[in-house]
């Protein structure tokens, strides 16, 4: 019975995340997220009517939480 518990504990610990704990690279992730948002908003603006592309892009970026400069 003790061995079953030991084997079960070893199995469960091997199934946990192998990602090291500590500081994550949030600055790079934030840059990647911003790049993705710019790309998606630019793509959305591509399908907008003539003369409204910039407005569609600005509205999309504002909706994603970015402020105008």
MDTraj code that builds the backbone (N, CA, C; nanometers):
import mdtraj as md
import numpy as np

residues = "UNK UNK UNK UNK UNK UNK UNK UNK UNK UNK UNK UNK UNK UNK UNK UNK UNK UNK UNK UNK UNK UNK UNK UNK UNK UNK UNK UNK UNK UNK UNK UNK UNK UNK UNK UNK UNK UNK UNK UNK UNK UNK UNK UNK UNK UNK UNK UNK UNK UNK UNK UNK UNK UNK UNK UNK UNK UNK UNK UNK UNK UNK UNK UNK UNK UNK UNK UNK UNK".split()
xyz = np.array([
    [0.0827, -0.1194, 0.0000],
    [0.0000, 0.0000, 0.0000],
    [0.0870, 0.1256, 0.0000],
    [0.1971, 0.1229, 0.0765],
    [0.2860, 0.2380, 0.0821],
    [0.3490, 0.2637, -0.0544],
    [0.3807, 0.1549, -0.1241],
    [0.4457, 0.1696, -0.2547],
    [0.3500, 0.2279, -0.3580],
    [0.2231, 0.1926, -0.3489],
    [0.1251, 0.2488, -0.4415],
    [0.1136, 0.3999, -0.4218],
    [0.1122, 0.4404, -0.2968],
    [0.1046, 0.5834, -0.2662],
    [0.2295, 0.6550, -0.3162],
    [0.3446, 0.5943, -0.2989],
    [0.4692, 0.6524, -0.3454],
    [0.4709, 0.6632, -0.4976],
    [0.4270, 0.5573, -0.5666],
    [0.4225, 0.5586, -0.7126],
    [0.3233, 0.6639, -0.7608],
    [0.2086, 0.6752, -0.6960],
    [0.1084, 0.7751, -0.7351],
    [0.1640, 0.9164, -0.7149],
    [0.2341, 0.9393, -0.6058],
    [0.2922, 1.0712, -0.5800],
    [0.3985, 1.1044, -0.6840],
    [0.4796, 1.0078, -0.7206],
    [0.5826, 1.0305, -0.8219],
    [0.5190, 1.0606, -0.9575],
    [0.4118, 0.9903, -0.9897],
    [0.3420, 1.0124, -1.1160],
    [0.2834, 1.1522, -1.1217],
    [0.2206, 1.1949, -1.0134],
    [0.1584, 1.3276, -1.0112],
    [0.2623, 1.4387, -1.0193],
    [0.3763, 1.4216, -0.9559],
    [0.4785, 1.5260, -0.9632],
    [0.5416, 1.5319, -1.1011],
    [0.5443, 1.4199, -1.1714],
    [0.6003, 1.4220, -1.3056],
    [0.5038, 1.4865, -1.4050],
    [0.3777, 1.4956, -1.3706],
    [0.2778, 1.5555, -1.4596],
    [0.2657, 1.7064, -1.4428],
    [0.3304, 1.7628, -1.3432],
    [0.3210, 1.9070, -1.3228],
    [0.3984, 1.9798, -1.4301],
    [0.3749, 2.1072, -1.4400],
    [0.4380, 2.1893, -1.5433],
    [0.5896, 2.1857, -1.5285],
    [0.6573, 2.1737, -1.6400],
    [0.8027, 2.1704, -1.6393],
    [0.8619, 2.3090, -1.6616],
    [0.7755, 2.4109, -1.6721],
    [0.8232, 2.5472, -1.6927],
    [0.8860, 2.5969, -1.5630],
    [1.0057, 2.6514, -1.5711],
    [1.0707, 2.7005, -1.4499],
    [0.9947, 2.8187, -1.3913],
    [0.9947, 2.8258, -1.2615],
    [0.9278, 2.9370, -1.1953],
    [1.0223, 3.0555, -1.1916],
    [0.9698, 3.1699, -1.1682],
    [1.0524, 3.2897, -1.1630],
    [0.9943, 3.3966, -1.2532],
    [1.0771, 3.4908, -1.2874],
    [1.0318, 3.6013, -1.3703],
    [1.0076, 3.5533, -1.5121],
    [0.8935, 3.5870, -1.5653],
    [0.8653, 3.5522, -1.7040],
    [0.9099, 3.6673, -1.7925],
    [0.9181, 3.6414, -1.9174],
    [0.9627, 3.7423, -2.0117],
    [0.8416, 3.8216, -2.0607],
    [0.7821, 3.8983, -1.9711],
    [0.6582, 3.9691, -2.0035],
    [0.6812, 4.0831, -2.1014],
    [0.8015, 4.1394, -2.1034],
    [0.8272, 4.2501, -2.1953],
    [0.8206, 4.1999, -2.3396],
    [0.8819, 4.0856, -2.3675],
    [0.8749, 4.0292, -2.5019],
    [0.7336, 3.9864, -2.5362],
    [0.6632, 3.9289, -2.4392],
    [0.5262, 3.8854, -2.4643],
    [0.4369, 4.0048, -2.4933],
    [0.4569, 4.1139, -2.4201],
    [0.3784, 4.2348, -2.4435],
    [0.4047, 4.2888, -2.5831],
    [0.5299, 4.2877, -2.6261],
    [0.5645, 4.3346, -2.7604],
    [0.5009, 4.2445, -2.8657],
    [0.5015, 4.1142, -2.8419],
    [0.4391, 4.0203, -2.9355],
    [0.2889, 4.0445, -2.9439],
    [0.2266, 4.0685, -2.8290],
    [0.0828, 4.0961, -2.8272],
    [0.0514, 4.2245, -2.9032],
    [0.1340, 4.3273, -2.8832],
    [0.1113, 4.4534, -2.9525],
    [0.1302, 4.4358, -3.1028],
    [0.2338, 4.3643, -3.1420],
    [0.2568, 4.3389, -3.2847],
    [0.1391, 4.2645, -3.3472],
    [0.0872, 4.1658, -3.2749],
    [-0.0269, 4.0897, -3.3250],
    [-0.1495, 4.1797, -3.3383],
    [-0.1733, 4.2656, -3.2393],
    [-0.2888, 4.3551, -3.2429],
    [-0.2783, 4.4544, -3.3583],
    [-0.1589, 4.5090, -3.3811],
    [-0.1399, 4.6022, -3.4926],
    [-0.1671, 4.5314, -3.6241],
    [-0.1158, 4.4099, -3.6381],
    [-0.1361, 4.3337, -3.7610],
    [-0.2848, 4.3074, -3.7840],
    [-0.3550, 4.2624, -3.6796],
    [-0.4970, 4.2295, -3.6949],
    [-0.5807, 4.3531, -3.7244],
    [-0.5479, 4.4660, -3.6621],
    [-0.6226, 4.5888, -3.6894],
    [-0.5932, 4.6410, -3.8297],
    [-0.4680, 4.6284, -3.8734],
    [-0.4345, 4.6704, -4.0098],
    [-0.5066, 4.5817, -4.1107],
    [-0.5158, 4.4550, -4.0811],
    [-0.5869, 4.3622, -4.1705],
    [-0.7354, 4.3971, -4.1764],
    [-0.7919, 4.4285, -4.0596],
    [-0.9331, 4.4677, -4.0543],
    [-0.9560, 4.5970, -4.1328],
    [-0.8625, 4.6910, -4.1225],
    [-0.8756, 4.8188, -4.1934],
    [-0.8627, 4.7999, -4.3438],
    [-0.7933, 4.6963, -4.3863],
    [-0.7768, 4.6695, -4.5296],
    [-0.9117, 4.6485, -4.5970],
    [-1.0049, 4.5890, -4.5260],
    [-1.1351, 4.5580, -4.5835],
    [-1.2368, 4.6710, -4.5642],
    [-1.1927, 4.7818, -4.5064],
    [-1.2828, 4.8956, -4.4853],
    [-1.2997, 4.9723, -4.6163],
    [-1.4005, 5.0528, -4.6200],
    [-1.4261, 5.1336, -4.7394],
    [-1.3215, 5.2424, -4.7567],
    [-1.3221, 5.3027, -4.8727],
    [-1.2266, 5.4087, -4.9053],
    [-1.2473, 5.5264, -4.8105],
    [-1.1390, 5.5776, -4.7558],
    [-1.1459, 5.6942, -4.6694],
    [-1.1708, 5.6622, -4.5236],
    [-1.2056, 5.5399, -4.4908],
    [-1.2335, 5.5060, -4.3509],
    [-1.1301, 5.4107, -4.2928],
    [-1.0268, 5.3794, -4.3679],
    [-0.9274, 5.2823, -4.3226],
    [-0.8598, 5.3256, -4.1929],
    [-0.8171, 5.4512, -4.1865],
    [-0.7495, 5.4993, -4.0656],
    [-0.8443, 5.5006, -3.9466],
    [-0.9681, 5.5369, -3.9702],
    [-1.0661, 5.5403, -3.8619],
    [-1.0934, 5.3991, -3.8096],
    [-1.1045, 5.3020, -3.8998],
    [-1.1271, 5.1633, -3.8586],
    [-1.0079, 5.1125, -3.7789],
    [-0.8867, 5.1431, -3.8263],
    [-0.7659, 5.1022, -3.7553],
    [-0.7616, 5.1640, -3.6156],
    [-0.7865, 5.2948, -3.6060],
    [-0.7842, 5.3636, -3.4763],
    [-0.8883, 5.3062, -3.3809],
    [-1.0088, 5.2810, -3.4301],
    [-1.1144, 5.2246, -3.3457],
    [-1.0779, 5.0842, -3.2978],
    [-1.0176, 5.0064, -3.3851],
    [-0.9774, 4.8706, -3.3493],
    [-0.8713, 4.8734, -3.2400],
    [-0.7704, 4.9586, -3.2556],
    [-0.6636, 4.9675, -3.1557],
    [-0.7176, 5.0217, -3.0233],
    [-0.8092, 5.1175, -3.0305],
    [-0.8700, 5.1720, -2.9088],
    [-0.9505, 5.0629, -2.8370],
    [-1.0197, 4.9796, -2.9135],
    [-1.1001, 4.8717, -2.8551],
    [-1.0114, 4.7671, -2.7872],
    [-0.8872, 4.7550, -2.8324],
    [-0.7941, 4.6589, -2.7732],
    [-0.7172, 4.7192, -2.6563],
    [-0.7462, 4.8442, -2.6239],
    [-0.6875, 4.9049, -2.5037],
    [-0.5664, 4.9932, -2.5272],
    [-0.5375, 5.0266, -2.6515],
    [-0.4242, 5.1146, -2.6796],
    [-0.4734, 5.2581, -2.6918],
    [-0.3949, 5.3497, -2.6385],
    [-0.4311, 5.4910, -2.6430],
    [-0.3688, 5.5548, -2.7646],
    [-0.4339, 5.6598, -2.8123],
    [-0.3796, 5.7347, -2.9247],
    [-0.2611, 5.8169, -2.8793],
    [-0.1627, 5.8309, -2.9675],
    [-0.0440, 5.9104, -2.9342],
    [-0.0618, 6.0528, -2.9765],
])
top = md.Topology()
chain = top.add_chain()
for i, resn in enumerate(residues, 1):
    res = top.add_residue(resn, chain, resSeq=i)
    for name in ("N", "CA", "C"):
        top.add_atom(name, md.element.get_by_symbol(name[0]), res)
traj = md.Trajectory(xyz[None], top)
